[in-house]
């Protein structure tokens, strides 16, 4: 199993709570909430790609 999976699940809990607060708060503009969601999605994809690349590189060095 990828070692980032437990770390990601640990990080998702506070991020989900922050997103819930941003979504439910009436003083926050919806554009700010959607910018937060888009930023998290982009960082998630970049982190996943880096993790995949690192695992491929590690497999290549062990072979």
N, C-alpha and C positions, 0 to 999 in steps of 0.2 A: 504494500500500500504506500502511496505517496505520503511522505512525512508532512506535507503541507495541508493535508485533509483535516487532521484534528485542529491545526492552527486556524484554518479557515472557518471551521465550525465554531471555534471559540471567538473569533472576531465577528462573526455574523450576528451574534446576539446583541452586543451593544450598538452595532450599526443599524440593526433592525429597530431597536428602541429609539434611536435618534431619528430615523426616518419616520417612525410612527408619530413622534412628537412634532416633527416638522409638518407632517401631513395634517395632524389634528389641530395644530395651533392656528387660530384665526388671524393672528398678526403676521404670519409668514406668507409671503407671496407664493402662489403656486409655481411660478417660474423658478424660485429658489429650490423648492422641493424637487422639481424635475431635473434641475441642474445637478443636484446631489445624487439623484438616481443615475443619471447619465455618467457622472464622474465615477461612481462606484462600479458601474458596468464596464467602463473602459479600463479602470485599474484591475478589475477582476480578469478581464481578457488578457491584459498585458502580463499580469502575474502568472496566469495559467500557461501562457506561451513561454515565459521564462522558465517555469518549472519543467515544462515538457522538454525544452531545449537542454536544460541542465541534466535531466534524466537520460536523454539521448547521448549527451556528451560523456556522462559517467559510464553508460553501457559500452561506448566505443573504447574508452580507456581500459575497461576491464577485459575486453576481448583480445 
